[in-house]
Amino acid sequence: MTEDSQRNFRSVYYEKVGFRGVEEKKSLEILLKDDRLDIEKLCTFSQRFPLPSMYRALVWKVLLGILPPHHESHGHVMMYRKDQYCDVLHALKVIRFVSDATPQVDVYLRMYQLESGKLPRSPSFPLEAEDEVFLAIAKAMEEMVEDSVDCYWIIRCFVNQLNTKYRDSLPQLPKALEQYLNLEDSRLLSHLKSCSAVSRLPYDLWFKRCFAGCLPESSLQRQVVWDKVVSGSCKILVFVAVEILLTFKIKVMALNSAEKITKFLENIPQDSSDAIVSKAIDLWHKHCGTPVHSA
C-alpha cells in the first residue's frame, strides 16, 4: 500500500469512527506555529472544520481578541488578563456582591456587570433577560473551558460579540429560518403557520443563547457550532434550528397548538443533538457553499 493510499485509508477509517479531523489537525498545527498568527486563515479553518478540543481555547482567545496574533506576547497579555480578573473579583468581594460560596457562573455575571457598568445596586435585585442569556452561555462555557480566567474572558468576549458584531444580524435569523425551512420542507412550515407557531418558536433559546440550555453542555457538536459563531458566522444557528424542526417533524406535525410546539422544542430529546448538528452543517454547506470566515 502506497503512502498516499495508507493516508486515505486512515482518513476514511477515522471519519467512520468519528475522528474526521486527523489531517485537519496537522494543518491547524502548522498555522499555530507561525510567529504571527494569521487571523484570516484561522477564521477560514474554523469555518471549514471542527477545532480540535486541545486547541479550541487558544484559537477562540485569538479570534475573540483576548490574545494578540503575536505568539511572544501571549504570556504577557494573559498575565495582564489574570491581574484584571483578580482585581475585579476582589472588588466584588469587598462590596459583598460575591463570596467564596457564590457559584462560579454567578461570579462571572457579576464581574461582567461591574466591568460593563451594569452592576445593580443590590445582589438581591432580579436578573434582567440579558443576564439570563449570559448565565446560560456561561454554564455551557464552564463545561468546555477548565481555567476560570480563560473561561471568564471567553464568555465576556463571546457575549460582547453577540451584542456588537451580530447585533443587527441576530434579529434577522427568524426570517432566514422561515426562508430555508420553506426550501427544505414547505409542508412543515405551512403547519407551523396554521398553528400560529412561527412567531412563537424559541428564538431566544436558539439564537440569543446559541443553543446553550438546548443542546447538551457536554455535546462536542455544540462546541463545533460555537466554532463557527466565534469565527464569523451566526448563520449556522439558523441551520441548526431548521434541522431541529426537520428531525422532529413527525412530533411537531402531530401537535396542533403554538404553545405545545414551543414547549416541545424548548425541551428536545438530548440524545439526538450530535446528529442534528452534523446534518445542520451539511445544510449550511448546501445553501451557503464552502464557508469562509465572513459567511
Backbone torsions as a table, in degrees:
resi	resn	phi	psi	omega
1	MET	NA	127.8	-178.6
2	THR	-70.8	167.2	-179.5
3	GLU	-62.1	-42.6	-179.9
4	ASP	-63.1	-44.6	-178.3
5	SER	-67.8	-35.0	175.7
6	GLN	-62.2	-44.0	-179.6
7	ARG	-64.4	-42.4	179.1
8	ASN	-63.4	-41.1	178.0
9	PHE	-61.1	-44.1	179.7
10	ARG	-62.3	-42.7	-178.6
11	SER	-61.5	-44.3	179.1
12	VAL	-63.5	-43.3	-179.8
13	TYR	-62.0	-48.8	-179.1
14	TYR	-61.4	-37.3	178.9
15	GLU	-64.4	-40.4	-179.3
16	LYS	-64.3	-34.9	-178.1
17	VAL	-96.5	9.2	171.1
18	GLY	97.9	7.8	177.6
19	PHE	-114.0	79.3	-173.6
20	ARG	-77.6	-18.7	-165.1
21	GLY	-98.5	27.7	-177.2
22	VAL	-61.9	-53.2	179.5
23	GLU	-68.6	-36.8	-179.7
24	GLU	-63.2	-38.6	179.5
25	LYS	-59.4	-40.9	178.3
26	LYS	-64.0	-40.1	179.3
27	SER	-63.6	-41.5	179.4
28	LEU	-65.4	-40.7	-179.8
29	GLU	-61.0	-35.2	176.2
30	ILE	-64.6	-44.4	178.7
31	LEU	-61.0	-38.9	-175.4
32	LEU	-77.1	-9.4	178.2
33	LYS	-84.5	-13.7	179.8
34	ASP	-61.9	141.1	177.7
35	ASP	-61.1	-39.5	175.7
36	ARG	-116.3	112.5	-176.7
37	LEU	-66.1	136.5	-179.3
38	ASP	-88.7	103.9	-176.2
39	ILE	-59.6	-42.3	-179.1
40	GLU	-59.0	-45.5	-178.9
41	LYS	-69.5	-37.0	177.8
42	LEU	-65.8	-38.3	176.2
43	CYS	-62.7	-47.1	-178.8
44	THR	-62.0	-43.4	178.1
45	PHE	-59.7	-46.5	-177.2
46	SER	-65.2	-29.4	176.9
47	GLN	-74.2	-35.2	-175.4
48	ARG	-84.6	-35.6	-171.4
49	PHE	-132.3	156.8	171.3
50	PRO	-69.2	139.7	176.4
51	LEU	-76.2	134.6	173.2
52	PRO	-59.3	138.2	-174.1
53	SER	-58.3	-32.1	-177.3
54	MET	-69.4	-19.7	-179.4
55	TYR	-111.0	-4.0	-172.7
56	ARG	-58.6	-50.2	-176.9
57	ALA	-60.3	-42.8	179.7
58	LEU	-62.4	-48.9	-178.0
59	VAL	-64.4	-42.5	178.7
60	TRP	-61.3	-41.6	-179.1
61	LYS	-63.6	-36.7	178.1
62	VAL	-71.2	-46.2	-177.8
63	LEU	-67.8	-29.6	-179.8
64	LEU	-87.8	-1.3	176.4
65	GLY	83.7	10.4	177.9
66	ILE	-72.6	-38.0	175.1
67	LEU	-114.5	146.3	176.1
68	PRO	-78.6	166.2	179.3
69	PRO	-64.3	-28.0	-174.6
70	HIS	-78.6	121.4	-178.1
71	HIS	-55.8	-43.6	-172.3
72	GLU	-64.8	-16.2	-179.4
73	SER	-91.1	-10.1	-171.3
74	HIS	-59.9	-46.7	-178.3
75	GLY	-61.9	-45.7	-179.4
76	HIS	-63.6	-44.8	-177.8
77	VAL	-65.8	-40.7	179.7
78	MET	-68.5	-29.7	173.5
79	MET	-63.5	-42.4	177.6
80	TYR	-63.4	-43.5	179.6
81	ARG	-62.1	-40.5	-179.7
82	LYS	-66.7	-41.0	178.2
83	ASP	-61.4	-42.8	179.2
84	GLN	-63.4	-43.2	177.5
85	TYR	-57.1	-48.6	-177.9
86	CYS	-65.4	-38.6	179.2
87	ASP	-64.1	-44.5	-179.1
88	VAL	-66.5	-43.1	179.2
89	LEU	-62.0	-42.4	178.5
90	HIS	-62.0	-43.3	180.0
91	ALA	-60.3	-41.5	-180.0
92	LEU	-66.4	-34.9	177.6
93	LYS	-70.4	-37.9	179.4
94	VAL	-62.2	-41.9	-179.4
95	ILE	-89.2	8.5	173.1
96	ARG	60.3	37.4	172.6
97	PHE	-87.3	-27.6	176.4
98	VAL	-135.9	161.4	174.8
99	SER	-140.3	-178.9	178.8
100	ASP	-65.0	-18.8	-179.0
101	ALA	-90.6	-5.9	-178.5
102	THR	-70.1	130.2	176.4
103	PRO	-54.4	143.0	-172.4
104	GLN	-58.6	-39.7	-178.5
105	VAL	-66.7	-31.9	176.2
106	ASP	-69.4	-34.8	175.1
107	VAL	-61.7	-46.8	178.9
108	TYR	-57.4	-41.9	-179.2
109	LEU	-63.4	-47.3	-179.1
110	ARG	-63.9	-37.0	176.8
111	MET	-62.9	-44.4	-179.8
112	TYR	-64.2	-42.0	179.1
113	GLN	-62.8	-43.1	-179.6
114	LEU	-63.7	-45.1	-177.6
115	GLU	-69.1	-26.9	-179.1
116	SER	-98.7	8.0	177.1
117	GLY	72.7	25.1	-177.1
118	LYS	-120.0	18.7	179.5
119	LEU	-68.8	125.3	179.9
120	PRO	-67.8	167.3	-177.8
121	ARG	-70.4	-23.3	179.5
122	SER	-141.6	143.1	177.6
123	PRO	-66.0	-13.3	-179.8
124	SER	-85.6	-6.7	178.7
125	PHE	-63.5	142.9	179.3
126	PRO	-64.0	150.4	-179.0
127	LEU	-74.9	145.3	173.4
128	GLU	-81.4	165.7	178.8
129	ALA	-58.2	-39.9	-179.0
130	GLU	-67.7	-27.5	176.3
131	ASP	-69.3	-38.7	177.6
132	GLU	-63.7	-38.6	177.0
133	VAL	-62.6	-46.3	179.9
134	PHE	-58.4	-46.3	-178.0
135	LEU	-63.3	-39.6	179.3
136	ALA	-62.6	-44.3	178.9
137	ILE	-67.2	-40.0	-179.6
138	ALA	-63.7	-41.5	179.2
139	LYS	-62.7	-39.9	178.5
140	ALA	-69.2	-41.6	-177.7
141	MET	-67.0	-33.8	-179.8
142	GLU	-60.7	-28.9	177.8
143	GLU	-74.6	-20.5	-174.8
144	MET	-99.0	-32.7	-171.8
145	VAL	-118.9	117.7	-173.6
146	GLU	-77.3	-44.4	-175.6
147	ASP	-71.7	127.2	-174.0
148	SER	-66.9	-34.5	178.5
149	VAL	-67.2	-49.6	176.7
150	ASP	-57.6	-44.4	-176.0
151	CYS	-60.9	-46.9	-179.5
152	TYR	-61.0	-47.5	-176.7
153	TRP	-64.8	-37.5	178.8
154	ILE	-68.2	-43.7	176.9
155	ILE	-59.1	-50.0	-177.2
156	ARG	-55.2	-48.5	-176.1
157	CYS	-76.5	-31.2	175.9
158	PHE	-64.3	-47.0	179.2
159	VAL	-64.8	-41.8	178.2
160	ASN	-61.6	-36.9	177.6
161	GLN	-63.1	-42.5	178.0
162	LEU	-62.4	-38.1	-175.3
163	ASN	-82.8	-14.8	-177.6
164	THR	-118.2	-69.0	-177.6
165	LYS	-59.1	-39.2	-176.2
166	TYR	-102.6	11.5	-175.8
167	ARG	-57.0	-42.4	-178.5
168	ASP	-85.1	-24.1	-176.9
169	SER	-79.9	-40.8	-174.7
170	LEU	-57.4	-41.9	179.0
171	PRO	-65.7	-16.5	179.9
172	GLN	-87.1	-12.2	-173.8
173	LEU	-65.6	-37.4	177.5
174	PRO	-58.9	-38.8	178.1
175	LYS	-67.1	-38.9	177.9
176	ALA	-65.4	-38.6	177.7
177	LEU	-59.6	-45.2	179.3
178	GLU	-60.5	-41.7	-179.7
179	GLN	-62.3	-49.2	-176.3
180	TYR	-74.6	-32.8	176.6
181	LEU	-65.8	-35.9	176.9
182	ASN	-62.1	-37.6	179.0
183	LEU	-71.1	-35.9	-175.7
184	GLU	-84.6	-39.0	-176.3
185	ASP	-159.8	86.0	-176.3
186	SER	-65.5	-29.3	179.8
187	ARG	-66.9	-40.1	177.8
188	LEU	-64.6	-42.7	177.7
189	LEU	-62.1	-41.8	178.9
190	SER	-60.7	-39.4	177.9
191	HIS	-63.5	-44.1	178.6
192	LEU	-61.3	-39.6	179.3
193	LYS	-67.9	-40.4	-178.7
194	SER	-65.4	-26.0	177.8
195	CYS	-93.1	3.6	-175.9
196	SER	56.3	36.5	-175.2
197	ALA	-96.9	-15.9	-173.9
198	VAL	-59.4	-41.8	-178.1
199	SER	-79.0	-8.6	-175.1
200	ARG	-114.0	11.5	175.3
201	LEU	-64.1	156.1	-174.3
202	PRO	-76.0	64.8	-175.1
203	TYR	-64.1	-35.7	179.2
204	ASP	-62.9	-44.6	178.5
205	LEU	-62.3	-43.0	-176.2
206	TRP	-75.7	-47.5	-168.5
207	PHE	-102.9	-43.9	179.4
208	LYS	-73.1	-37.4	-179.1
209	ARG	-95.9	-1.3	179.5
210	CYS	53.2	40.9	177.0
211	PHE	70.4	10.3	172.0
212	ALA	-66.2	126.0	-175.8
213	GLY	90.9	-3.7	177.7
214	CYS	-112.9	-60.5	171.4
215	LEU	-81.3	145.5	-174.5
216	PRO	-59.4	144.4	178.8
217	GLU	-56.3	-34.5	-176.1
218	SER	-87.7	1.2	-175.3
219	SER	-69.0	118.6	174.8
220	LEU	-58.9	-36.9	-175.4
221	GLN	-68.0	-32.3	177.2
222	ARG	-64.8	-35.8	176.6
223	GLN	-63.6	-35.9	178.5
224	VAL	-64.5	-39.3	176.0
225	VAL	-60.9	-44.3	-178.8
226	TRP	-68.5	-27.2	171.7
227	ASP	-54.2	-43.6	-177.3
228	LYS	-69.3	-39.8	179.8
229	VAL	-65.6	-47.3	-179.8
230	VAL	-59.7	-38.4	-173.8
231	SER	-89.8	4.6	169.1
232	GLY	127.9	1.8	-178.2
233	SER	-128.3	109.0	172.8
234	CYS	-87.7	-7.4	-178.3
235	LYS	-67.4	-23.6	176.8
236	ILE	-56.4	-30.6	-179.3
237	LEU	-60.8	-35.4	179.0
238	VAL	-61.6	-44.1	-174.5
239	PHE	-73.9	-28.9	172.9
240	VAL	-65.7	-42.7	178.7
241	ALA	-64.0	-43.3	178.1
242	VAL	-60.4	-44.2	-177.8
243	GLU	-68.2	-33.3	174.1
244	ILE	-59.5	-45.9	179.9
245	LEU	-64.4	-41.3	179.7
246	LEU	-67.6	-41.0	-178.7
247	THR	-62.9	-39.3	-177.4
248	PHE	-106.0	30.5	-177.6
249	LYS	-56.0	-47.3	-176.1
250	ILE	-60.2	-44.7	179.3
251	LYS	-64.2	-46.3	-178.1
252	VAL	-64.6	-40.3	-179.7
253	MET	-65.7	-25.3	-179.7
254	ALA	-81.7	-14.2	179.6
255	LEU	-92.9	139.3	-171.7
256	ASN	-119.2	18.7	175.5
257	SER	-141.8	149.3	179.8
258	ALA	-59.8	-38.5	-178.5
259	GLU	-62.7	-45.0	-179.7
260	LYS	-67.4	-40.5	179.7
261	ILE	-62.7	-47.0	-179.3
262	THR	-63.1	-43.8	-179.7
263	LYS	-60.6	-41.4	178.4
264	PHE	-65.0	-45.7	-176.0
265	LEU	-67.9	-24.0	177.4
266	GLU	-76.8	-13.4	-177.4
267	ASN	-137.3	53.8	-177.3
268	ILE	-68.7	152.4	176.8
269	PRO	-56.5	132.5	-173.2
270	GLN	-75.2	-22.7	-173.6
271	ASP	-75.9	-2.9	-179.0
272	SER	-99.5	-3.0	-166.4
273	SER	-63.6	-40.7	-177.7
274	ASP	-63.7	-42.7	178.7
275	ALA	-65.8	-38.7	179.9
276	ILE	-60.0	-48.2	-176.6
277	VAL	-67.6	-40.7	178.1
278	SER	-58.9	-45.6	179.6
279	LYS	-68.8	-34.3	179.0
280	ALA	-64.1	-40.0	178.6
281	ILE	-66.5	-37.3	175.1
282	ASP	-62.2	-41.6	177.5
283	LEU	-62.5	-42.1	179.2
284	TRP	-58.7	-46.3	177.4
285	HIS	-62.9	-41.1	-177.9
286	LYS	-61.1	-44.4	-174.0
287	HIS	-91.9	-24.7	-174.7
288	CYS	-113.6	-1.0	-179.3
289	GLY	76.2	-165.9	179.1
290	THR	-68.0	116.8	-174.7
291	PRO	-69.6	142.9	171.7
292	VAL	-123.5	179.1	-169.5
293	HIS	-63.9	-20.6	-177.2
294	SER	-104.1	14.5	-175.9
295	ALA	-61.3	NA	NA
